Amino acid sequence: MKFDLAYCLSLDDKLSIYDVRDLNFDETMAFDSAKEHFQCPNDACRLTFDAANELGTFNAKNVNYVRTPHFKNLPSTRHVEGCPYVSLKTPASGVEAEGAETDDSREEHFPSELLLTRRAYVRKSSSPVAGADVQRDEPQIPSQTSGTEQPSRDSAPDKTSIFAHPVECFVSNFDDKDLLKRMPLKIGEHTAPYGSFFKKIEYLQDNKGLIYWGKIKEIKDYTQSFRIDFEKKVWLEKKPYSVNVYLSKKLIDTYRKRKVFLEEIKHAIESGRELYCFFYGVTPELKQVPSKKKPEQTFGVFSANIENLDHFIVREAPGLAGK
């Protein structure tokens, strides 16, 4: 069985696997999921056992993952009777290697809202890295000692501040159109089904303020900045226009996950694989750009400057091939 939430001992809070991935790569906070201790998110179950009763992770540190990240039971993991996280799939012996994961790769936990303010955590005071914190989107909830449940955190997470989570929901369930039509997503004041909130780049004129996505034609590396050119074009007044987004040097240099971002995008350039780009927060607009060969002439292109790399992803998405 795979699941999205786990209790993190050092942070005294429940994290989604996407929170864990985000913290692993965050240069402003010392965090390594391989050294952290994760336990069952069911408070009554967790408090029945000692701290050695742990969960494992899958794709928590893999930068360029394809299969859905998640927490998982280890052969030694125990649960109380009736715990919703008991798994009949838990192997009988031996710790499963991360590459040997056999669970279905679809993301089953659909957040209903993407929070635009990042969630963050404060370590326990006994931790050697105590005080490493940033702004929170909600007050810290102390650990439960009475076995009382926290419904909003114990089931499929209702909200997330990690862009990769709704993107994974969309990508891994792309073939299930009915599901994407049923599941709602809210960002800011805008609410729509997942199937409508994710808009193909060639139809960006249909509605503003959505998550736009498309297959990448080329990533232009300007050494300290990048431009993403999309394969599909936008048609306007019976004319096709190219679409691109630009990532500035200042944006990248001030990004809290700068190192992993540069690793990710350079891998994307060198891999030669089919890649897709997802972004939120800006809508490409028609602009007139000077021609390189004839600067006195201009041509039209739909373009935008990305403003927040937390809401930008370049990734493989095999299920979208040919779409």
ABEGO torsion letter per residue (X at the ends): XBBABBBBAAAGBBBBAAAAAAAAABAABBBBAAABBBBBABAAAAAABBAABBBBBBGAABABBABBBBBBBBAABBBBBGBAABBAABBABEBBBAAABABBABBABBBABBBABBBBBBBBAABAABGBBBBBABBBBBBBAAGBBBAAAABBBABBABAAAAAAAAAAAAABAAAAAABBBBBEABBBBAAAABBBAAAAAABBGBBBBBBBABBBBAGABBBBBBABBBBBGGBBBBBBBBBBAAAAAABAAAAAAAAAAAAAAAAGBBBBBBBBGBBBBBBBBBBAABAABBBBBBBBBBABAAABBBBBBAAABGX
